[in-house]
Amino acid sequence: MPIASAHVYHMNFLQAIVIGLVQGLTELFPVSSLGHTVLVPEWIGGTWATLVQQESTAESPYLAFVVGLHLATAAVLIGFYFREWVRLVVAFVRTLVHRRISTDEERLAWLIVIATVPVGALGVAFEHEFRVLFAKPLAAAIFLVANGGILFLGEWFVRHPRPSHAVVPGPRSTDAGGDGDEESSTARPSSRVRRLRDERIVPMDEAAEHELARIDVPTAAIVGALQALALLAGISREGIAMTGGLLRGLNRENALRFAFMLSTPVILAAGALKVPDLLGPLGDGIRGQVVAGSLAAVATSLFAVFFLTHYFKTRTLFPFAIYSVLFGTASAIRFGIF
């Protein structure tokens, strides 16, 4: 039963900003934003825990607030990949006009559409029910431990590569770091130039686009469907998508790009679906907090996207996997498994 409006606790601005900071960071880090917006307030207790308890009701201002913050994160991802999104949208329209797919960007545009359809359909059908049912601290803790296992699995695939038929054969790209045609030593950039080039944060270069476009259709659909697991508080959308990419032979950097590109339409849609709720009765008393929380989420989302894009050039999922297992286990102990 919905909580009567007289008994609904509306968050204050401090809570809105803290939760916005947490959501923006953990939405893009592979550690589950929904899980953290359940567990962090429960750990703090008091009126913070009251917010989470209200989330399990059919009409929850806190749930609408949290999901509404997705718009801020989606805006950051769209801004970061703005050139790429413009090119992909144009490429998609071009395929409709000419009725053929002939370039990497056209193929990648369709792969994103194919990957978005299953998670979009599942999200529309079950999003509210899953969030209400599983947005509880013990469930979030257990799923966060499972998220750590998923990330460990992704790293296992990196260390135990197997031949995969999940990519479509295409021309080799010398930009991608393959063996290609041999360069003379005088034609190669100096080690300093190569290091500076490698350390630049590039949203999507030609080699990365070529690699992502070679993913086959079944793989895109499967990874897209697996993102639906993020409806369970504690399971990370980016973690699932990255693991799927690693399973299919992508390196960590391109797996992150793949995860961000796939999740952007889903995050945007999830946030947009909550706008009517926030403009209606559920938004009464928290619209200012929504603005404050969204600005906070933008700040930490910006940090996360730049940090992770640089981080996964050379580093692994292990720290996020260990964190998920440890924090999930501690939370499970704290909230009643024993």
DAKA-V565674 format. One record per helix or strand of 3 or more residues. SS is the DSSP state (h for helix, s for strand). FROM is the first residue (numbers start at 1). LEN is the number of residues. If there is no record, write none. Layout:
# DAKA-V565674
[[SS:FROM:LEN] [SS:FROM:LEN]]
This chain:
# DAKA-V565674
[[h:5:3] [h:13:16] [h:33:12] [h:47:9] [h:61:8] [h:70:11] [h:82:17] [h:104:31] [h:137:23] [h:174:3] [h:191:9] [h:206:8] [h:217:15] [h:237:11] [h:252:28] [h:281:3] [h:287:25] [h:318:17]]
